[in-house]
Amino acid sequence: MPNKTANISNINCGHCTNTIEQELADLEGIVTVKASKEDKTVTIEWNEPPATWGKITELLVEIGYPVNNQLT
Ligand SMILES: [Cu+2]
């Protein structure tokens, strides 16, 4: 199963991590999402198809949390 951790510098508080986790959980194929306000990262596991890293990063842009740096 594909997984990635990415840096998102717009994460500032628990509301940000909740928004990211809830919005991504609604995307078809997402298995787990864990956002960290301390590290300003999100770690995602998904089934491909239907989800793709492209769809995930597009959604993150739409909700105001673009990926700054893909770590893994
Ligand atoms: Cu916040």
N, CA, C, O and the ligand as a Tripos MOL2 file, in Angstrom:
@<TRIPOS>MOLECULE
protein
  289   287    73     0     0
PROTEIN
NO_CHARGES

@<TRIPOS>ATOM
      1 N           0.8530   -1.1880    0.0000 N.3       1 MET1
      2 CA          0.0000    0.0000    0.0000 C.3       1 MET1
      3 C           0.8900    1.2390    0.0000 C.2       1 MET1
      4 O           1.7970    1.3500    0.8250 O.2       1 MET1
      5 N           0.6320    2.1870   -0.9360 N.am      2 PRO2
      6 CA          1.4680    3.3950   -0.9500 C.3       2 PRO2
      7 C           1.2670    4.2340    0.3090 C.2       2 PRO2
      8 O           0.1750    4.2780    0.8770 O.2       2 PRO2
      9 N           2.3370    4.8940    0.7310 N.am      3 ASN3
     10 CA          2.2330    5.8430    1.8470 C.3       3 ASN3
     11 C           3.2940    6.9080    1.6880 C.2       3 ASN3
     12 O           4.3630    6.6660    1.1260 O.2       3 ASN3
     13 N           2.9850    8.0910    2.1910 N.am      4 LYS4
     14 CA          3.9470    9.1910    2.1370 C.3       4 LYS4
     15 C           3.7740   10.0810    3.3480 C.2       4 LYS4
     16 O           2.6920   10.1770    3.9270 O.2       4 LYS4
     17 N           4.8770   10.7350    3.7200 N.am      5 THR5
     18 CA          4.8520   11.7970    4.7160 C.3       5 THR5
     19 C           5.3060   13.0700    4.0160 C.2       5 THR5
     20 O           6.2840   13.0670    3.2680 O.2       5 THR5
     21 N           4.5850   14.1550    4.2660 N.am      6 ALA6
     22 CA          4.9120   15.4160    3.6150 C.3       6 ALA6
     23 C           4.8440   16.5550    4.6190 C.2       6 ALA6
     24 O           4.0810   16.5090    5.5830 O.2       6 ALA6
     25 N           5.6510   17.5720    4.3780 N.am      7 ASN7
     26 CA          5.6760   18.7720    5.2060 C.3       7 ASN7
     27 C           4.6450   19.7730    4.6910 C.2       7 ASN7
     28 O           4.5750   20.0390    3.4910 O.2       7 ASN7
     29 N           3.8430   20.3270    5.6050 N.am      8 ILE8
     30 CA          2.8450   21.3550    5.2600 C.3       8 ILE8
     31 C           3.0300   22.5030    6.2430 C.2       8 ILE8
     32 O           2.6260   22.4090    7.4020 O.2       8 ILE8
     33 N           3.6420   23.5850    5.7730 N.am      9 SER9
     34 CA          4.0180   24.6630    6.7010 C.3       9 SER9
     35 C           2.8070   25.4430    7.2030 C.2       9 SER9
     36 O           2.9150   26.1480    8.2060 O.2       9 SER9
     37 N           1.6400   25.3380    6.5280 N.am     10 ASN10
     38 CA          0.4250   26.0410    6.9790 C.3      10 ASN10
     39 C          -0.2100   25.4210    8.2120 C.2      10 ASN10
     40 O          -1.1400   26.0050    8.7690 O.2      10 ASN10
     41 N           0.2480   24.2800    8.6530 N.am     11 ILE11
     42 CA         -0.3040   23.6740    9.8740 C.3      11 ILE11
     43 C           0.1820   24.4810   11.0780 C.2      11 ILE11
     44 O           1.3810   24.6000   11.3290 O.2      11 ILE11
     45 N          -0.8060   25.0420   11.8280 N.am     12 ASN12
     46 CA         -0.4530   25.8500   12.9920 C.3      12 ASN12
     47 C          -1.0780   25.3740   14.2900 C.2      12 ASN12
     48 O          -0.5780   25.7050   15.3650 O.2      12 ASN12
     49 N          -2.1620   24.6020   14.2200 N.am     13 CYS13
     50 CA         -2.8520   24.2270   15.4510 C.3      13 CYS13
     51 C          -3.6620   22.9590   15.2350 C.2      13 CYS13
     52 O          -3.6590   22.3720   14.1530 O.2      13 CYS13
     53 N          -4.3560   22.5520   16.2890 N.am     14 GLY14
     54 CA         -5.1510   21.3350   16.2230 C.3      14 GLY14
     55 C          -6.3130   21.4250   15.2450 C.2      14 GLY14
     56 O          -6.7540   20.4090   14.7080 O.2      14 GLY14
     57 N          -6.8210   22.6550   15.0060 N.am     15 HIS15
     58 CA         -7.8900   22.7790   14.0130 C.3      15 HIS15
     59 C          -7.3700   22.4290   12.6260 C.2      15 HIS15
     60 O          -8.0670   21.7950   11.8340 O.2      15 HIS15
     61 N          -6.1580   22.8400   12.3430 N.am     16 CYS16
     62 CA         -5.5620   22.5350   11.0370 C.3      16 CYS16
     63 C          -5.4360   21.0240   10.8620 C.2      16 CYS16
     64 O          -5.8060   20.4840    9.8200 O.2      16 CYS16
     65 N          -4.9160   20.3460   11.8790 N.am     17 THR17
     66 CA         -4.7230   18.8970   11.7410 C.3      17 THR17
     67 C          -6.0750   18.1860   11.6400 C.2      17 THR17
     68 O          -6.2030   17.2090   10.9020 O.2      17 THR17
     69 N          -7.1030   18.6750   12.3900 N.am     18 ASN18
     70 CA         -8.4400   18.0710   12.2820 C.3      18 ASN18
     71 C          -9.0080   18.2480   10.8840 C.2      18 ASN18
     72 O          -9.5570   17.3080   10.3100 O.2      18 ASN18
     73 N          -8.8780   19.4580   10.3310 N.am     19 THR19
     74 CA         -9.4050   19.7240    8.9850 C.3      19 THR19
     75 C          -8.7460   18.8010    7.9740 C.2      19 THR19
     76 O          -9.4240   18.1870    7.1500 O.2      19 THR19
     77 N          -7.4300   18.7040    8.0360 N.am     20 ILE20
     78 CA         -6.7010   17.8640    7.0810 C.3      20 ILE20
     79 C          -7.1270   16.4060    7.2240 C.2      20 ILE20
     80 O          -7.3820   15.7280    6.2290 O.2      20 ILE20
     81 N          -7.2020   15.9310    8.4530 N.am     21 GLU21
     82 CA         -7.5630   14.5230    8.6640 C.3      21 GLU21
     83 C          -8.9830   14.2450    8.1930 C.2      21 GLU21
     84 O          -9.2320   13.2160    7.5640 O.2      21 GLU21
     85 N          -9.9290   15.1550    8.4890 N.am     22 GLN22
     86 CA        -11.3250   14.9110    8.1040 C.3      22 GLN22
     87 C         -11.5150   15.0110    6.6000 C.2      22 GLN22
     88 O         -12.2000   14.1770    6.0070 O.2      22 GLN22
     89 N         -10.9180   16.0230    5.9720 N.am     23 GLU23
     90 CA        -11.1050   16.2040    4.5200 C.3      23 GLU23
     91 C         -10.4620   15.0480    3.7490 C.2      23 GLU23
     92 O         -11.0430   14.5380    2.7910 O.2      23 GLU23
     93 N          -9.2820   14.6440    4.1620 N.am     24 LEU24
     94 CA         -8.6200   13.5520    3.4390 C.3      24 LEU24
     95 C          -9.3330   12.2220    3.6680 C.2      24 LEU24
     96 O          -9.3780   11.3760    2.7740 O.2      24 LEU24
     97 N          -9.8920   12.0380    4.8680 N.am     25 ALA25
     98 CA        -10.6010   10.7830    5.1480 C.3      25 ALA25
     99 C         -11.7950   10.6070    4.2190 C.2      25 ALA25
    100 O         -12.2090    9.4800    3.9490 O.2      25 ALA25
    101 N         -12.3540   11.7150    3.7250 N.am     26 ASP26
    102 CA        -13.5040   11.6500    2.8110 C.3      26 ASP26
    103 C         -13.1100   11.2820    1.3880 C.2      26 ASP26
    104 O         -13.9770   10.9690    0.5720 O.2      26 ASP26
    105 N         -11.8410   11.3130    1.0810 N.am     27 LEU27
    106 CA        -11.3830   10.9800   -0.2690 C.3      27 LEU27
    107 C         -11.3750    9.4580   -0.4200 C.2      27 LEU27
    108 O         -10.8330    8.7380    0.4190 O.2      27 LEU27
    109 N         -11.9830    8.9900   -1.5000 N.am     28 GLU28
    110 CA        -12.1100    7.5490   -1.7210 C.3      28 GLU28
    111 C         -10.7250    6.9030   -1.8270 C.2      28 GLU28
    112 O          -9.8800    7.3550   -2.5990 O.2      28 GLU28
    113 N         -10.5060    5.8530   -1.0530 N.am     29 GLY29
    114 CA         -9.2580    5.1060   -1.1310 C.3      29 GLY29
    115 C          -8.2650    5.4370   -0.0310 C.2      29 GLY29
    116 O          -7.2460    4.7600    0.1100 O.2      29 GLY29
    117 N          -8.5530    6.4850    0.7600 N.am     30 ILE30
    118 CA         -7.6420    6.8310    1.8530 C.3      30 ILE30
    119 C          -7.8210    5.8250    2.9870 C.2      30 ILE30
    120 O          -8.9440    5.5450    3.4040 O.2      30 ILE30
    121 N          -6.7250    5.2920    3.4760 N.am     31 VAL31
    122 CA         -6.7870    4.2800    4.5320 C.3      31 VAL31
    123 C          -6.4990    4.9110    5.8960 C.2      31 VAL31
    124 O          -7.2810    4.7430    6.8320 O.2      31 VAL31
    125 N          -5.3950    5.6280    6.0150 N.am     32 THR32
    126 CA         -5.1070    6.3340    7.2640 C.3      32 THR32
    127 C          -4.5320    7.7190    6.9540 C.2      32 THR32
    128 O          -3.8500    7.9150    5.9490 O.2      32 THR32
    129 N          -4.8230    8.6640    7.8360 N.am     33 VAL33
    130 CA         -4.2490   10.0150    7.7490 C.3      33 VAL33
    131 C          -3.8620   10.4220    9.1530 C.2      33 VAL33
    132 O          -4.6760   10.3440   10.0730 O.2      33 VAL33
    133 N          -2.6240   10.8570    9.3260 N.am     34 LYS34
    134 CA         -2.2140   11.3760   10.6320 C.3      34 LYS34
    135 C          -1.4680   12.6770   10.4010 C.2      34 LYS34
    136 O          -0.4140   12.7030    9.7660 O.2      34 LYS34
    137 N          -2.0310   13.7550   10.9270 N.am     35 ALA35
    138 CA         -1.3910   15.0620   10.8140 C.3      35 ALA35
    139 C          -0.7910   15.4390   12.1620 C.2      35 ALA35
    140 O          -1.3830   15.1630   13.2050 O.2      35 ALA35
    141 N           0.3780   16.0670   12.1440 N.am     36 SER36
    142 CA          1.0700   16.4680   13.3690 C.3      36 SER36
    143 C           1.2890   17.9700   13.3780 C.2      36 SER36
    144 O           1.9070   18.5170   12.4640 O.2      36 SER36
    145 N           0.7750   18.6530   14.4300 N.am     37 LYS37
    146 CA          1.0000   20.0910   14.4990 C.3      37 LYS37
    147 C           2.4220   20.3930   14.9810 C.2      37 LYS37
    148 O           2.9790   21.4380   14.6420 O.2      37 LYS37
    149 N           3.0110   19.4910   15.7640 N.am     38 GLU38
    150 CA          4.3780   19.7140   16.2360 C.3      38 GLU38
    151 C           5.3720   19.6640   15.0720 C.2      38 GLU38
    152 O           6.2520   20.5160   14.9520 O.2      38 GLU38
    153 N           5.2160   18.6620   14.2300 N.am     39 ASP39
    154 CA          6.1640   18.4700   13.1180 C.3      39 ASP39
    155 C           5.7300   19.1780   11.8410 C.2      39 ASP39
    156 O           6.5130   19.2980   10.8990 O.2      39 ASP39
    157 N           4.4630   19.6550   11.8060 N.am     40 LYS40
    158 CA          3.8850   20.2380   10.5780 C.3      40 LYS40
    159 C           3.9950   19.2540    9.4140 C.2      40 LYS40
    160 O           4.4660   19.5860    8.3260 O.2      40 LYS40
    161 N           3.5430   18.0350    9.6880 N.am     41 THR41
    162 CA          3.5790   16.9950    8.6530 C.3      41 THR41
    163 C           2.2410   16.2720    8.5970 C.2      41 THR41
    164 O           1.4390   16.3170    9.5290 O.2      41 THR41
    165 N           2.0320   15.6060    7.4700 N.am     42 VAL42
    166 CA          0.9130   14.6860    7.3490 C.3      42 VAL42
    167 C           1.4540   13.3750    6.7850 C.2      42 VAL42
    168 O           2.2610   13.3640    5.8550 O.2      42 VAL42
    169 N           0.9890   12.2700    7.3720 N.am     43 THR43
    170 CA          1.3620   10.9320    6.9070 C.3      43 THR43
    171 C           0.0940   10.2350    6.4390 C.2      43 THR43
    172 O          -0.8880   10.1390    7.1750 O.2      43 THR43
    173 N           0.1330    9.7540    5.2090 N.am     44 ILE44
    174 CA         -1.0640    9.2140    4.5600 C.3      44 ILE44
    175 C          -0.7540    7.8390    3.9750 C.2      44 ILE44
    176 O           0.3040    7.6110    3.3880 O.2      44 ILE44
    177 N          -1.7150    6.9340    4.1560 N.am     45 GLU45
    178 CA         -1.6690    5.6060    3.5350 C.3      45 GLU45
    179 C          -2.9130    5.4750    2.6780 C.2      45 GLU45
    180 O          -4.0030    5.8460    3.1140 O.2      45 GLU45
    181 N          -2.7700    4.9510    1.4570 N.am     46 TRP46
    182 CA         -3.9630    4.8630    0.5970 C.3      46 TRP46
    183 C          -3.9170    3.6220   -0.2830 C.2      46 TRP46
    184 O          -2.8710    3.0050   -0.4820 O.2      46 TRP46
    185 N          -5.0980    3.2810   -0.8040 N.am     47 ASN47
    186 CA         -5.2200    2.2490   -1.8260 C.3      47 ASN47
    187 C          -5.2410    2.9160   -3.1920 C.2      47 ASN47
    188 O          -5.9900    3.8650   -3.4240 O.2      47 ASN47
    189 N          -4.4050    2.4050   -4.0940 N.am     48 GLU48
    190 CA         -4.3070    2.9900   -5.4330 C.3      48 GLU48
    191 C          -4.5210    1.9110   -6.5010 C.2      48 GLU48
    192 O          -3.7540    0.9490   -6.5370 O.2      48 GLU48
    193 N          -5.5370    2.0320   -7.3750 N.am     49 PRO49
    194 CA         -6.6220    3.0020   -7.2550 C.3      49 PRO49
    195 C          -7.5270    2.6580   -6.0670 C.2      49 PRO49
    196 O          -7.3970    1.5910   -5.4680 O.2      49 PRO49
    197 N          -8.4440    3.5710   -5.7350 N.am     50 PRO50
    198 CA         -8.8710    4.7780   -6.4450 C.3      50 PRO50
    199 C          -8.0590    6.0390   -6.1110 C.2      50 PRO50
    200 O          -8.0460    6.9790   -6.9050 O.2      50 PRO50
    201 N          -7.3910    6.0770   -4.9700 N.am     51 ALA51
    202 CA         -6.6790    7.3090   -4.6120 C.3      51 ALA51
    203 C          -5.3230    7.3530   -5.3260 C.2      51 ALA51
    204 O          -4.7660    6.3110   -5.6710 O.2      51 ALA51
    205 N          -4.8080    8.5420   -5.5420 N.am     52 THR52
    206 CA         -3.4500    8.7460   -6.0720 C.3      52 THR52
    207 C          -2.8240    9.9020   -5.3080 C.2      52 THR52
    208 O          -3.5270   10.7160   -4.7090 O.2      52 THR52
    209 N          -1.5040    9.9690   -5.3340 N.am     53 TRP53
    210 CA         -0.8180   11.0910   -4.6720 C.3      53 TRP53
    211 C          -1.2430   12.4100   -5.3200 C.2      53 TRP53
    212 O          -1.3450   13.4350   -4.6450 O.2      53 TRP53
    213 N          -1.4890   12.3780   -6.6300 N.am     54 GLY54
    214 CA         -1.9580   13.5870   -7.3300 C.3      54 GLY54
    215 C          -3.2930   14.0800   -6.7860 C.2      54 GLY54
    216 O          -3.4630   15.2770   -6.5560 O.2      54 GLY54
    217 N          -4.2510   13.1580   -6.5760 N.am     55 LYS55
    218 CA         -5.5600   13.5580   -6.0330 C.3      55 LYS55
    219 C          -5.4170   14.0800   -4.6030 C.2      55 LYS55
    220 O          -6.0910   15.0300   -4.2050 O.2      55 LYS55
    221 N          -4.5330   13.4450   -3.8420 N.am     56 ILE56
    222 CA         -4.3260   13.8600   -2.4510 C.3      56 ILE56
    223 C          -3.7520   15.2710   -2.4030 C.2      56 ILE56
    224 O          -4.2350   16.1090   -1.6410 O.2      56 ILE56
    225 N          -2.7310   15.5420   -3.2030 N.am     57 THR57
    226 CA         -2.1070   16.8720   -3.1580 C.3      57 THR57
    227 C          -3.0540   17.9360   -3.7180 C.2      57 THR57
    228 O          -3.0300   19.0780   -3.2590 O.2      57 THR57
    229 N          -3.8910   17.5800   -4.7070 N.am     58 GLU58
    230 CA         -4.8910   18.5390   -5.2200 C.3      58 GLU58
    231 C          -5.8700   18.9320   -4.1290 C.2      58 GLU58
    232 O          -6.1910   20.1090   -3.9650 O.2      58 GLU58
    233 N          -6.3490   17.9310   -3.3750 N.am     59 LEU59
    234 CA         -7.3030   18.2160   -2.2970 C.3      59 LEU59
    235 C          -6.6430   19.1030   -1.2370 C.2      59 LEU59
    236 O          -7.2710   20.0270   -0.7220 O.2      59 LEU59
    237 N          -5.4000   18.8260   -0.9190 N.am     60 LEU60
    238 CA         -4.7050   19.6330    0.0940 C.3      60 LEU60
    239 C          -4.5720   21.0850   -0.3630 C.2      60 LEU60
    240 O          -4.6740   22.0010    0.4530 O.2      60 LEU60
    241 N          -4.3470   21.3020   -1.6500 N.am     61 VAL61
    242 CA         -4.3030   22.6790   -2.1830 C.3      61 VAL61
    243 C          -5.6760   23.3240   -2.0310 C.2      61 VAL61
    244 O          -5.7810   24.4680   -1.5890 O.2      61 VAL61
    245 N          -6.7470   22.5790   -2.4020 N.am     62 GLU62
    246 CA         -8.1160   23.1230   -2.3490 C.3      62 GLU62
    247 C          -8.4960   23.5730   -0.9400 C.2      62 GLU62
    248 O          -9.1850   24.5810   -0.7810 O.2      62 GLU62
    249 N          -8.0590   22.8460    0.0780 N.am     63 ILE63
    250 CA         -8.4640   23.1880    1.4500 C.3      63 ILE63
    251 C          -7.4460   24.1190    2.1310 C.2      63 ILE63
    252 O          -7.5760   24.4140    3.3190 O.2      63 ILE63
    253 N          -6.4500   24.5730    1.3890 N.am     64 GLY64
    254 CA         -5.5440   25.5910    1.9200 C.3      64 GLY64
    255 C          -4.3070   25.0710    2.6170 C.2      64 GLY64
    256 O          -3.6320   25.8120    3.3330 O.2      64 GLY64
    257 N          -4.0020   23.7830    2.4090 N.am     65 TYR65
    258 CA         -2.8110   23.1990    3.0340 C.3      65 TYR65
    259 C          -1.9270   22.5220    1.9910 C.2      65 TYR65
    260 O          -1.7810   21.3000    1.9880 O.2      65 TYR65
    261 N          -1.3370   23.3290    1.1040 N.am     66 PRO66
    262 CA         -0.4800   22.7320    0.0740 C.3      66 PRO66
    263 C           0.7640   22.0740    0.6650 C.2      66 PRO66
    264 O           1.3140   22.5260    1.6690 O.2      66 PRO66
    265 N           1.1850   21.0030    0.0180 N.am     67 VAL67
    266 CA          2.4170   20.3220    0.4330 C.3      67 VAL67
    267 C           3.6120   21.1850    0.0710 C.2      67 VAL67
    268 O           3.7450   21.6110   -1.0770 O.2      67 VAL67
    269 N           4.4810   21.4470    1.0350 N.am     68 ASN68
    270 CA          5.6880   22.2230    0.7800 C.3      68 ASN68
    271 C           6.8530   21.3430    0.3790 C.2      68 ASN68
    272 O           7.6920   21.7180   -0.4400 O.2      68 ASN68
    273 N           6.8810   20.1660    0.9740 N.am     69 ASN69
    274 CA          8.0590   19.3310    0.7870 C.3      69 ASN69
    275 C           7.6560   17.8900    1.0570 C.2      69 ASN69
    276 O           7.1720   17.5590    2.1390 O.2      69 ASN69
    277 N           7.8600   17.0440    0.0670 N.am     70 GLN70
    278 CA          7.5420   15.6270    0.2410 C.3      70 GLN70
    279 C           8.7460   14.9550    0.8970 C.2      70 GLN70
    280 O           9.8530   14.9860    0.3600 O.2      70 GLN70
    281 N           8.5210   14.3460    2.0660 N.am     71 LEU71
    282 CA          9.6280   13.8340    2.8620 C.3      71 LEU71
    283 C           9.9310   12.3720    2.5430 C.2      71 LEU71
    284 O          11.0920   11.9640    2.5130 O.2      71 LEU71
    285 N           8.8780   11.5860    2.3050 N.am     72 THR72
    286 CA          9.0940   10.1680    1.9570 C.3      72 THR72
    287 C           8.1190    9.7700    0.8700 C.2      72 THR72
    288 O           8.1240    8.6220    0.4270 O.2      72 THR72
    289 CU         -4.7950   25.7150   12.8020 Cu       73 CU73
@<TRIPOS>BOND
     1     1     2 1
     2     2     3 1
     3     3     4 2
     4     3     5 am
     5     5     6 1
     6     6     7 1
     7     7     8 2
     8     7     9 am
     9     9    10 1
    10    10    11 1
    11    11    12 2
    12    11    13 am
    13    13    14 1
    14    14    15 1
    15    15    16 2
    16    15    17 am
    17    17    18 1
    18    18    19 1
    19    19    20 2
    20    19    21 am
    21    21    22 1
    22    22    23 1
    23    23    24 2
    24    23    25 am
    25    25    26 1
    26    26    27 1
    27    27    28 2
    28    27    29 am
    29    29    30 1
    30    30    31 1
    31    31    32 2
    32    31    33 am
    33    33    34 1
    34    34    35 1
    35    35    36 2
    36    35    37 am
    37    37    38 1
    38    38    39 1
    39    39    40 2
    40    39    41 am
    41    41    42 1
    42    42    43 1
    43    43    44 2
    44    43    45 am
    45    45    46 1
    46    46    47 1
    47    47    48 2
    48    47    49 am
    49    49    50 1
    50    50    51 1
    51    51    52 2
    52    51    53 am
    53    53    54 1
    54    54    55 1
    55    55    56 2
    56    55    57 am
    57    57    58 1
    58    58    59 1
    59    59    60 2
    60    59    61 am
    61    61    62 1
    62    62    63 1
    63    63    64 2
    64    63    65 am
    65    65    66 1
    66    66    67 1
    67    67    68 2
    68    67    69 am
    69    69    70 1
    70    70    71 1
    71    71    72 2
    72    71    73 am
    73    73    74 1
    74    74    75 1
    75    75    76 2
    76    75    77 am
    77    77    78 1
    78    78    79 1
    79    79    80 2
    80    79    81 am
    81    81    82 1
    82    82    83 1
    83    83    84 2
    84    83    85 am
    85    85    86 1
    86    86    87 1
    87    87    88 2
    88    87    89 am
    89    89    90 1
    90    90    91 1
    91    91    92 2
    92    91    93 am
    93    93    94 1
    94    94    95 1
    95    95    96 2
    96    95    97 am
    97    97    98 1
    98    98    99 1
    99    99   100 2
   100    99   101 am
   101   101   102 1
   102   102   103 1
   103   103   104 2
   104   103   105 am
   105   105   106 1
   106   106   107 1
   107   107   108 2
   108   107   109 am
   109   109   110 1
   110   110   111 1
   111   111   112 2
   112   111   113 am
   113   113   114 1
   114   114   115 1
   115   115   116 2
   116   115   117 am
   117   117   118 1
   118   118   119 1
   119   119   120 2
   120   119   121 am
   121   121   122 1
   122   122   123 1
   123   123   124 2
   124   123   125 am
   125   125   126 1
   126   126   127 1
   127   127   128 2
   128   127   129 am
   129   129   130 1
   130   130   131 1
   131   131   132 2
   132   131   133 am
   133   133   134 1
   134   134   135 1
   135   135   136 2
   136   135   137 am
   137   137   138 1
   138   138   139 1
   139   139   140 2
   140   139   141 am
   141   141   142 1
   142   142   143 1
   143   143   144 2
   144   143   145 am
   145   145   146 1
   146   146   147 1
   147   147   148 2
   148   147   149 am
   149   149   150 1
   150   150   151 1
   151   151   152 2
   152   151   153 am
   153   153   154 1
   154   154   155 1
   155   155   156 2
   156   155   157 am
   157   157   158 1
   158   158   159 1
   159   159   160 2
   160   159   161 am
   161   161   162 1
   162   162   163 1
   163   163   164 2
   164   163   165 am
   165   165   166 1
   166   166   167 1
   167   167   168 2
   168   167   169 am
   169   169   170 1
   170   170   171 1
   171   171   172 2
   172   171   173 am
   173   173   174 1
   174   174   175 1
   175   175   176 2
   176   175   177 am
   177   177   178 1
   178   178   179 1
   179   179   180 2
   180   179   181 am
   181   181   182 1
   182   182   183 1
   183   183   184 2
   184   183   185 am
   185   185   186 1
   186   186   187 1
   187   187   188 2
   188   187   189 am
   189   189   190 1
   190   190   191 1
   191   191   192 2
   192   191   193 am
   193   193   194 1
   194   194   195 1
   195   195   196 2
   196   195   197 am
   197   197   198 1
   198   198   199 1
   199   199   200 2
   200   199   201 am
   201   201   202 1
   202   202   203 1
   203   203   204 2
   204   203   205 am
   205   205   206 1
   206   206   207 1
   207   207   208 2
   208   207   209 am
   209   209   210 1
   210   210   211 1
   211   211   212 2
   212   211   213 am
   213   213   214 1
   214   214   215 1
   215   215   216 2
   216   215   217 am
   217   217   218 1
   218   218   219 1
   219   219   220 2
   220   219   221 am
   221   221   222 1
   222   222   223 1
   223   223   224 2
   224   223   225 am
   225   225   226 1
   226   226   227 1
   227   227   228 2
   228   227   229 am
   229   229   230 1
   230   230   231 1
   231   231   232 2
   232   231   233 am
   233   233   234 1
   234   234   235 1
   235   235   236 2
   236   235   237 am
   237   237   238 1
   238   238   239 1
   239   239   240 2
   240   239   241 am
   241   241   242 1
   242   242   243 1
   243   243   244 2
   244   243   245 am
   245   245   246 1
   246   246   247 1
   247   247   248 2
   248   247   249 am
   249   249   250 1
   250   250   251 1
   251   251   252 2
   252   251   253 am
   253   253   254 1
   254   254   255 1
   255   255   256 2
   256   255   257 am
   257   257   258 1
   258   258   259 1
   259   259   260 2
   260   259   261 am
   261   261   262 1
   262   262   263 1
   263   263   264 2
   264   263   265 am
   265   265   266 1
   266   266   267 1
   267   267   268 2
   268   267   269 am
   269   269   270 1
   270   270   271 1
   271   271   272 2
   272   271   273 am
   273   273   274 1
   274   274   275 1
   275   275   276 2
   276   275   277 am
   277   277   278 1
   278   278   279 1
   279   279   280 2
   280   279   281 am
   281   281   282 1
   282   282   283 1
   283   283   284 2
   284   283   285 am
   285   285   286 1
   286   286   287 1
   287   287   288 2
@<TRIPOS>SUBSTRUCTURE
     1 MET1         2 RESIDUE 1 A MET
     2 PRO2         6 RESIDUE 1 A PRO
     3 ASN3        10 RESIDUE 1 A ASN
     4 LYS4        14 RESIDUE 1 A LYS
     5 THR5        18 RESIDUE 1 A THR
     6 ALA6        22 RESIDUE 1 A ALA
     7 ASN7        26 RESIDUE 1 A ASN
     8 ILE8        30 RESIDUE 1 A ILE
     9 SER9        34 RESIDUE 1 A SER
    10 ASN10       38 RESIDUE 1 A ASN
    11 ILE11       42 RESIDUE 1 A ILE
    12 ASN12       46 RESIDUE 1 A ASN
    13 CYS13       50 RESIDUE 1 A CYS
    14 GLY14       54 RESIDUE 1 A GLY
    15 HIS15       58 RESIDUE 1 A HIS
    16 CYS16       62 RESIDUE 1 A CYS
    17 THR17       66 RESIDUE 1 A THR
    18 ASN18       70 RESIDUE 1 A ASN
    19 THR19       74 RESIDUE 1 A THR
    20 ILE20       78 RESIDUE 1 A ILE
    21 GLU21       82 RESIDUE 1 A GLU
    22 GLN22       86 RESIDUE 1 A GLN
    23 GLU23       90 RESIDUE 1 A GLU
    24 LEU24       94 RESIDUE 1 A LEU
    25 ALA25       98 RESIDUE 1 A ALA
    26 ASP26      102 RESIDUE 1 A ASP
    27 LEU27      106 RESIDUE 1 A LEU
    28 GLU28      110 RESIDUE 1 A GLU
    29 GLY29      114 RESIDUE 1 A GLY
    30 ILE30      118 RESIDUE 1 A ILE
    31 VAL31      122 RESIDUE 1 A VAL
    32 THR32      126 RESIDUE 1 A THR
    33 VAL33      130 RESIDUE 1 A VAL
    34 LYS34      134 RESIDUE 1 A LYS
    35 ALA35      138 RESIDUE 1 A ALA
    36 SER36      142 RESIDUE 1 A SER
    37 LYS37      146 RESIDUE 1 A LYS
    38 GLU38      150 RESIDUE 1 A GLU
    39 ASP39      154 RESIDUE 1 A ASP
    40 LYS40      158 RESIDUE 1 A LYS
    41 THR41      162 RESIDUE 1 A THR
    42 VAL42      166 RESIDUE 1 A VAL
    43 THR43      170 RESIDUE 1 A THR
    44 ILE44      174 RESIDUE 1 A ILE
    45 GLU45      178 RESIDUE 1 A GLU
    46 TRP46      182 RESIDUE 1 A TRP
    47 ASN47      186 RESIDUE 1 A ASN
    48 GLU48      190 RESIDUE 1 A GLU
    49 PRO49      194 RESIDUE 1 A PRO
    50 PRO50      198 RESIDUE 1 A PRO
    51 ALA51      202 RESIDUE 1 A ALA
    52 THR52      206 RESIDUE 1 A THR
    53 TRP53      210 RESIDUE 1 A TRP
    54 GLY54      214 RESIDUE 1 A GLY
    55 LYS55      218 RESIDUE 1 A LYS
    56 ILE56      222 RESIDUE 1 A ILE
    57 THR57      226 RESIDUE 1 A THR
    58 GLU58      230 RESIDUE 1 A GLU
    59 LEU59      234 RESIDUE 1 A LEU
    60 LEU60      238 RESIDUE 1 A LEU
    61 VAL61      242 RESIDUE 1 A VAL
    62 GLU62      246 RESIDUE 1 A GLU
    63 ILE63      250 RESIDUE 1 A ILE
    64 GLY64      254 RESIDUE 1 A GLY
    65 TYR65      258 RESIDUE 1 A TYR
    66 PRO66      262 RESIDUE 1 A PRO
    67 VAL67      266 RESIDUE 1 A VAL
    68 ASN68      270 RESIDUE 1 A ASN
    69 ASN69      274 RESIDUE 1 A ASN
    70 GLN70      278 RESIDUE 1 A GLN
    71 LEU71      282 RESIDUE 1 A LEU
    72 THR72      286 RESIDUE 1 A THR
    73 CU73       289 GROUP 0 **** ****
